[in-house]
Amino acid sequence: MNWQDNIAIWQDNQEKLPDYLKKELTNIQADNKQAQEAFSNNLEFGTAGMRAIMGPGTNRLNLLTVGQTTEGLARLMDQLSVNDKKRGVVISYDSRLHSAEFATHCAQILGHHQIPVYLFDALRPTPELSFAIRHLEAYAGIMITASHNSKEYNGYKIYGEDGGQMPPKNVQIVVDELEKITNLFDIETASITDLEASGLLTYIGEDVDQAYLEKLKTVSINEELNKEQGKDLKIVYTPLHGTGKMLYRQVFEMNHFKQVYVVAKQAILDPGFSTIKTPNPEFIETFDLAKKQADEVAADLIIATDPDADRLGVAVRNSEHNFEVLTGNQIAAIVTQYILESRYQLGQLEQNSEIVKSIVSSELPAKIATDYGVKCCNVLTGFKYIGEEIERLNESHSGHFLFGFEESYGYLLKDFVRDKDAMQAALILAETAAFYKAKDKTLYDAMQDIYQKYGYFVEKTYSFEFDGLDGAMKMKQLMQRLRSHLLTDLDGTDIVKIEDYLSQVIHYEGKEEAFIQYPKADVLKYYLKDGTWLALRPSGTEPKIKLYIGVETDTQKQADEKIENYQKVFFELMTQ
């Protein structure tokens, strides 16, 4: 079906649309290019969910495309045993435009299929949804969020019964079922009144909050340290207009951190994110308001969480007393060092302890772990793979999970959640800052100490966008070209090994070897003779290919120069 046919169906059924979508549909028809982009393709649901610009169209996020995926989930659950189906679905959402509306619509579709729904009574963080699925023993969960994307976006994630993102096998069933739906306007719903009366809809909120908060108390490693130093540590916190606002005060206070100053303008639940360009805690400009407040109150550090409070960013005072934003890998290195050192000092470092990281994250935490006799396990990008490793450790009793992280500012310490959890990360960072404050040091000093001991490990991520109707095709062609014409060097430096996670083959010294310890993934990772590594990975939710570069040198300057040089060379290769 072409885009003109798709838009005709929407025009014929526009009386079924809410007023705002009717208006947007009228506006989009005046722009042929925009209409073609919105109606030419169907929005794809991958293993990481779906994320897209909001608006009318089969390739946009709206009530109908959200409904289509939810209908797919409902049809999956219709195939379950009676007892599993009765376990129901937990639904949460963030502060974005239409998030609450989408969440309610999901509840109505599931309820029509006689599937019980636990709907949060107001927005809540993604990690609390993960916790709630496990706590309520539900079969699945839905989170309406576009994470750290700009205001035009929203997104949809499905979680499995373990609290991690739904396994690929079940996702494929959902996709197969939603693709059978030929008319998005035919999806049936039940009324909220009927669902409440039948007991199929249960609102949850403070009861789950309290259970989650109790678990968050267990994140602390040294409670005595927090009691002694926490009262003097000054933290400025910003929820970036999102869900972190709901729990942050209780989270910090119950763990003895009393001097927490929230950025008031960014504690407003504003779907337009009016104080920032993009609600992304990795960007320096995101901290502008917080820096001003931190200087006013003489704060030790700034903590920012993204709108669904699964990612966390940090700004710390450097040697010149100015605030500097740490990278996701630097945060991971500092936390790894603190966890292992404090547990070692307290006699809490168990045998067969393990940290888990993604294949595109820094090798520095792995080097720290080795120093303490702790294993570092690498997994594919996507926190569900960290969750799978946690489950493997628990089931086999072969190790003790200590810490999991991705370079993209996602961290987890305790497995009562199976996705990244910025609330847990905020607590361990506050405790780490208190630990170093007792030594008259900052987290910046801690990072410099790590560099002095282990060397300068520096990493950077670049994104190459492929917008437009042919964007996905161009991304695919680029990855195919790099596989069919293997690189042998970069700027004169030999490539000693290439790992292809899609064909599951390692190329080195003119040989090929099977490489099957990971699931298939569209990733190429290059290892250079000088110790540099580079990885190329198409995004699972956006029309982007990400380039990751990691170097190890003697100085920061050398590292920055090497990264910049390799980025330029690789960019030229990608644009040929």
C-alpha positions in Angstrom: 0.0 0.0 0.0 1.5 3.4 -1.0 1.5 6.5 1.1 -1.5 8.1 -0.7 -3.6 5.0 0.1 -2.5 5.2 3.8 -3.4 8.8 4.1 -6.8 8.2 2.4 -7.6 5.7 5.1 -6.8 8.2 7.8 -8.9 10.8 6.0 -11.9 8.5 5.8 -11.6 7.6 9.5 -10.7 11.0 10.9 -13.9 11.2 13.0 -12.3 8.5 15.1 -9.2 10.7 15.8 -8.9 13.1 18.8 -9.1 16.7 17.8 -5.4 17.4 18.0 -4.7 14.6 15.5 -7.4 15.8 13.1 -5.8 19.2 13.1 -2.3 17.8 12.6 -3.6 15.5 9.8 -5.0 18.5 8.0 -1.7 20.4 8.4 0.5 17.6 7.2 -1.4 17.2 3.9 -0.3 20.6 2.9 3.3 19.4 2.9 3.9 16.6 0.4 7.3 15.6 1.7 6.2 15.5 5.3 3.1 13.5 4.4 5.2 11.0 2.4 7.6 10.5 5.3 4.7 10.1 7.8 2.7 7.6 5.7 5.2 5.7 3.4 6.5 3.2 6.0 5.2 1.5 9.1 6.8 2.3 12.4 9.0 -0.7 13.2 9.0 -2.3 16.6 12.4 -3.8 17.4 14.0 -5.5 20.4 14.6 -2.1 22.0 11.0 -1.0 21.4 10.0 1.9 19.2 10.8 5.7 19.3 9.6 8.3 16.8 8.4 11.8 16.2 4.8 12.2 17.3 2.1 13.0 14.8 -0.4 11.4 12.4 0.8 8.6 10.1 1.8 5.0 10.1 5.5 6.0 10.5 4.8 8.3 13.5 4.1 7.7 17.2 0.4 8.3 17.9 -2.6 6.6 19.5 -3.1 4.3 16.5 0.5 3.0 16.2 0.7 2.7 20.0 -2.6 0.8 19.8 -1.3 -1.5 17.1 1.7 -2.6 19.2 -0.5 -3.1 22.3 -2.9 -5.2 20.3 0.1 -7.3 19.2 1.0 -7.8 22.9 -2.6 -8.6 23.8 -2.7 -11.3 21.1 0.5 -12.8 22.4 -1.0 -12.9 25.9 -4.2 -14.5 24.5 -2.0 -17.5 23.6 -0.8 -17.9 27.2 -2.2 -20.2 29.8 -5.1 -18.8 31.8 -2.9 -18.3 34.9 -0.1 -16.4 33.0 -2.7 -14.2 31.2 -4.2 -13.3 34.6 -0.9 -12.0 35.8 -1.5 -9.0 33.7 0.5 -6.0 32.6 2.0 -3.0 34.4 1.9 0.3 32.6 3.9 3.5 33.4 4.7 6.7 31.5 6.9 9.8 31.6 6.2 13.5 31.4 6.1 13.8 27.6 3.2 15.1 25.5 0.4 12.5 25.2 2.3 9.9 27.4 -0.6 9.6 29.9 -3.1 9.4 27.1 -1.1 6.6 25.4 -0.8 4.7 28.7 -4.6 4.9 29.2 -5.2 3.7 25.6 -2.9 0.7 26.2 -4.9 -0.2 29.3 -8.2 0.0 27.3 -6.9 -2.3 24.6 -5.5 -4.9 27.0 -8.7 -4.7 29.1 -10.8 -5.5 26.1 -8.8 -8.8 25.9 -9.7 -9.5 29.5 -6.1 -8.9 30.5 -5.6 -7.3 34.0 -3.8 -4.0 34.0 -1.9 -2.2 36.8 -1.7 1.4 35.7 0.4 3.9 37.7 -1.8 6.7 39.0 0.8 9.3 37.8 4.1 9.3 35.9 6.9 7.1 37.3 10.5 6.2 36.4 11.3 3.4 34.0 13.3 1.5 36.7 10.2 1.6 39.0 8.2 0.0 36.2 10.8 -2.8 36.0 10.6 -3.2 39.8 6.8 -3.2 39.8 6.6 -6.1 37.2 8.7 -8.3 39.5 7.0 -7.0 42.7 3.5 -7.7 41.4 4.5 -10.8 39.5 3.0 -9.5 36.3 3.6 -11.1 33.0 4.7 -7.9 31.1 5.1 -4.2 31.4 4.7 -1.2 29.1 6.7 2.1 29.4 5.7 5.1 27.4 8.9 7.2 27.1 11.3 8.6 24.6 14.1 8.6 27.2 16.4 11.6 26.5 15.2 12.5 23.0 13.9 16.0 22.2 10.3 17.1 22.8 9.0 16.0 19.4 9.5 12.4 20.2 7.8 9.7 22.3 8.4 6.0 22.6 7.1 2.6 23.7 8.9 -0.2 25.4 7.6 -3.7 26.3 9.1 -5.5 29.4 9.0 -9.2 30.2 8.2 -10.9 33.4 11.8 -10.6 34.7 11.6 -6.8 34.6 14.0 -6.6 31.6 13.0 -5.7 28.1 11.0 -8.5 26.6 13.0 -11.3 25.1 13.4 -11.4 21.3 11.4 -14.6 20.9 8.3 -13.0 22.4 8.9 -9.6 20.7 8.8 -11.5 17.4 5.4 -12.9 18.2 4.2 -9.4 19.1 5.6 -8.1 15.7 4.0 -11.0 13.8 0.6 -10.3 15.4 0.7 -6.5 14.9 1.6 -7.0 11.2 -1.6 -8.9 10.7 -3.6 -5.7 11.6 -4.7 -4.3 8.2 -6.7 -1.3 9.6 -5.4 0.5 12.7 -8.9 2.0 13.2 -10.5 -1.4 13.8 -8.6 -2.1 17.1 -11.2 -2.4 19.9 -11.0 -0.9 23.3 -13.0 -1.2 26.6 -14.1 1.9 28.6 -12.2 2.8 31.7 -15.4 2.8 33.7 -16.1 -0.8 32.7 -12.6 -1.9 33.4 -12.7 -0.3 36.9 -16.0 -2.0 37.6 -14.8 -5.4 36.4 -11.6 -5.2 38.4 -9.5 -5.5 35.3 -8.0 -2.1 36.0 -6.0 -1.4 39.2 -4.3 1.9 39.9 -1.0 1.6 41.7 1.2 4.3 43.1 2.3 4.9 46.7 2.2 1.2 47.6 4.7 0.3 44.9 6.7 3.5 45.7 7.3 2.4 49.3 8.3 -1.1 48.2 10.8 0.3 45.7 12.1 2.8 48.2 12.7 0.1 50.7 14.8 -1.8 48.1 16.7 1.3 47.3 18.0 1.4 50.9 20.0 -1.8 50.1 22.1 0.0 47.5 24.2 1.6 50.2 27.6 -0.1 50.8 28.7 1.8 53.9 25.7 3.3 55.8 27.9 4.6 58.6 29.9 6.6 56.1 26.6 8.1 54.8 25.5 9.0 58.3 28.7 10.7 59.1 29.4 12.5 55.8 26.0 12.6 54.1 24.8 15.6 56.2 27.7 17.7 54.9 27.6 16.7 51.3 25.8 19.3 49.1 24.1 18.0 46.0 22.2 20.0 43.3 19.7 17.7 41.6 17.7 18.2 38.4 15.1 15.8 37.1 15.1 17.6 33.7 11.3 18.1 33.9 10.8 14.3 34.3 9.9 11.4 36.5 12.9 11.7 38.9 10.9 14.5 40.6 8.5 11.9 42.0 10.9 10.1 44.3 14.2 12.0 44.5 13.7 13.7 47.9 12.7 10.4 49.7 15.5 8.5 47.9 18.2 10.9 49.2 16.8 11.6 52.6 16.3 8.0 53.6 19.9 7.4 52.8 21.1 10.3 55.0 21.8 12.9 52.3 20.0 15.9 53.7 21.5 18.8 51.7 19.9 18.2 48.3 18.8 21.3 46.3 16.5 20.7 43.4 16.6 23.0 40.3 13.1 24.4 40.7 12.5 25.4 37.1 13.4 21.9 35.9 11.2 20.2 38.6 8.2 21.4 36.6 6.6 18.6 34.6 7.0 20.4 31.3 6.6 18.2 28.1 8.2 21.0 26.1 11.4 20.9 28.1 11.4 24.7 28.0 14.6 25.2 29.9 16.8 23.0 27.8 17.3 22.1 24.1 17.3 18.3 24.8 16.7 16.6 28.1 19.9 14.6 27.8 22.2 14.4 30.9 25.3 13.8 28.9 25.3 17.3 27.3 27.2 20.1 29.0 24.5 22.7 28.3 22.0 20.6 30.1 23.7 21.6 33.4 23.6 25.4 32.8 20.9 26.1 35.3 22.1 23.6 37.8 25.7 25.0 37.7 24.4 28.5 38.6 22.5 27.1 41.6 25.4 24.9 42.6 27.7 27.9 42.8 25.1 29.8 44.9 24.9 27.0 47.5 28.6 25.8 47.2 27.5 22.4 46.1 30.0 19.5 45.8 28.4 17.9 42.8 25.4 18.0 40.4 23.3 15.0 39.5 20.9 15.1 36.5 18.5 12.3 35.5 16.7 12.1 32.1 12.9 12.3 31.8 12.2 8.7 32.6 15.0 8.5 35.2 16.9 5.6 33.8 20.0 7.5 32.8 22.1 9.7 34.9 24.7 12.4 34.3 27.1 14.1 36.8 29.0 17.4 36.9 31.9 17.7 39.4 34.3 20.4 40.5 37.7 20.2 38.8 41.1 21.4 39.9 40.0 25.0 39.1 36.8 24.6 41.1 34.7 24.8 38.0 32.1 22.2 37.2 33.1 19.6 34.6 30.6 17.0 33.2 31.9 13.5 33.4 31.4 11.0 30.6 29.4 7.8 31.1 32.6 5.8 31.1 34.2 8.0 33.7 31.2 7.6 36.0 31.5 3.9 35.6 35.2 3.9 36.4 34.8 6.0 39.5 31.8 3.8 40.8 33.7 0.6 40.0 36.7 1.8 42.0 34.6 2.8 44.9 32.5 -0.4 45.0 35.5 -2.7 44.9 37.7 -0.6 47.3 34.9 -0.1 49.9 33.8 -3.7 49.7 37.4 -4.9 50.0 38.0 -2.7 53.1 34.7 -3.9 54.7 35.4 -7.5 53.9 32.4 -7.7 51.7 34.1 -8.5 48.4 32.8 -12.0 47.7 34.5 -14.6 45.6 33.4 -14.9 42.0 32.2 -11.3 42.0 31.4 -9.9 38.6 30.8 -6.5 36.9 29.0 -6.5 33.5 29.5 -4.0 30.7 28.6 -3.5 27.1 31.1 -4.3 24.3 31.2 -0.6 23.4 32.0 0.6 26.9 35.4 1.5 28.4 38.0 -1.1 29.2 39.1 0.9 32.3 36.6 -0.5 34.7 37.6 -4.0 33.5 41.3 -3.2 34.4 40.2 -1.9 37.8 38.2 -5.1 38.3 41.1 -7.3 37.4 43.2 -5.5 40.0 40.7 -6.7 42.7 40.4 -10.2 41.3 36.9 -9.5 40.0 35.6 -10.7 36.6 34.4 -8.3 34.0 31.8 -9.8 31.6 31.1 -8.1 28.2 27.7 -8.3 26.7 26.0 -6.8 23.6 24.7 -3.2 23.7 21.2 -3.1 25.4 20.6 -3.4 29.1 18.5 -6.5 28.5 21.8 -8.4 28.0 23.1 -7.2 31.3 19.8 -8.5 32.8 20.3 -11.8 31.1 23.8 -12.1 32.6 22.4 -11.3 36.1 19.8 -14.1 35.6 22.5 -16.5 34.5 24.5 -15.8 37.6 21.5 -16.2 39.8 20.3 -19.4 38.3 23.8 -21.1 38.1 25.0 -19.7 41.4 28.3 -19.2 39.6 29.0 -15.6 40.6 27.9 -12.5 42.5 26.7 -9.5 40.5 28.2 -6.2 41.7 27.6 -3.6 39.0 26.4 -3.3 35.4 26.8 -0.3 33.1 26.7 1.0 29.6 28.7 4.0 28.3 25.4 5.7 27.5 24.9 6.7 31.1 23.1 3.6 32.3 24.0 1.9 35.6 22.6 -0.8 37.9 23.8 -2.1 41.3 21.0 -4.2 42.7 19.0 -6.7 40.7 15.6 -5.9 42.1 15.5 -3.8 38.9 16.5 -5.3 35.5 17.1 -2.2 33.6 19.3 0.8 34.1 18.3 2.7 37.3 19.3 6.4 37.8 17.9 6.3 41.3 20.3 3.6 42.3 23.1 5.4 40.4 22.4 8.7 42.2 22.7 7.0 45.6 26.0 5.2 44.9 27.4 8.4 43.4 26.4 10.4 46.5 28.0 7.8 48.7 31.2 7.8 46.5 31.3 11.6 46.7 31.0 11.4 50.5 33.8 8.8 50.6 36.1 11.2 48.8 34.9 14.3 50.6 36.1 12.6 53.9 39.5 12.5 52.3 39.2 16.1 51.2 38.9 15.1 47.6 36.3 15.5 44.8 35.1 13.0 42.3 37.3 14.8 39.8 40.3 14.0 42.0 39.1 10.4 42.2 39.2 10.2 38.4 42.7 11.7 38.2 43.9 9.1 40.8 42.5 6.3 38.6 44.2 7.7 35.5 47.5 8.0 37.4 47.2 4.4 38.5 45.8 2.7 35.4 46.6 5.0 32.5 44.4 7.4 30.4 41.5 5.5 29.0 39.5 7.9 26.9 36.4 7.1 24.8 34.1 9.1 22.6 30.9 8.3 20.7 29.8 9.9 17.4 26.5 9.7 15.7 26.0 9.8 12.0 22.4 10.6 11.0 20.6 9.0 8.0 17.3 11.0 7.7 14.7 10.7 5.0 12.9 7.9 3.3 16.1 6.2 2.2 17.9 6.6 5.5 17.5 3.0 6.6 18.7 1.7 3.2 21.8 3.9 3.3 22.7 2.6 6.8 22.3 -1.0 5.6 24.4 -0.4 2.4 27.2 1.2 4.5 27.4 -1.8 6.9 27.3 -4.2 3.9 30.2 -2.3 2.2 32.3 -2.4 5.3 31.7 -6.2 5.6 32.4 -6.9 1.9 35.6 -4.8 1.8 37.3 -5.4 5.1 39.6 -2.6 6.3 43.3 -3.6 6.9 44.5 -0.3 8.5 43.3 3.1 9.7 45.6 6.0 8.8 48.5 3.7 8.5 47.9 1.8 11.8 47.3 -1.9 11.2 43.9 -3.4 12.2 44.8 -6.6 14.0 41.3 -8.0 14.5 37.7 -7.4 13.4 34.8 -8.8 15.3 31.6 -9.1 13.2 28.7 -9.7 15.5 26.2 -10.3 12.7 28.1 -13.0 10.8 29.6 -14.1 14.1 33.1 -14.3 12.7 36.4 -12.9 13.9 38.8 -11.8 11.2 42.5 -11.7 12.1 45.9 -12.3 10.5 44.1 -13.3 7.3 42.1 -16.0 9.1 38.5 -16.4 10.0 37.2 -18.0 13.2 33.7 -18.6 14.6 32.6 -16.1 17.1 29.3 -17.4 18.6 29.3 -16.5 22.3 27.0 -13.5 21.6 23.6 -13.3 19.9 23.7 -11.9 16.4 23.8 -8.1 16.3 24.6 -5.6 13.6 28.0 -4.5 15.1 31.5 -4.3 13.7 34.4 -3.9 16.2 37.9 -3.1 15.1 41.1 -3.6 17.1 44.2 -1.6 16.1 47.8 -2.4 16.7 48.3 0.7 19.0 45.6 -0.5 21.4 42.8 1.6 20.0 39.4 0.0 19.4 36.5 1.3 17.3 33.0 -0.1 17.0 30.2 0.7 14.5 26.6 0.0 15.4 23.3 1.2 13.8 20.9 2.5 16.5 18.0 0.3 17.4 15.6 3.2 17.8 16.8 6.0 15.6 18.1 6.5 12.0 21.7 6.8 13.2 24.9 4.8 13.0 27.0 5.2 16.1 30.8 5.2 16.1 32.6 4.4 19.3 36.3 5.0 19.8 38.4 4.0 22.8 42.1 4.7 23.3 44.7 4.2 26.0 47.6 6.7 26.2 49.9 8.4 28.7 48.2 11.8 28.8 44.8 13.3 28.2 46.1 15.4 25.3 47.5 12.4 23.5 44.2 10.6 23.9 42.1 13.5 22.6 44.4 13.9 19.6 44.3 10.2 18.8 40.5 10.1 19.0 40.0 13.1 16.9 42.3 11.8 14.2 40.7 8.4 14.0 37.2 10.0 13.9 38.1 12.1 10.9 39.6 9.1 9.1 36.6 6.9 9.8 34.1 9.6 8.8 35.8 9.9 5.4 35.4 6.2 5.0 31.7 6.3 5.9 31.0 9.2 3.4 32.8 7.8 0.4 
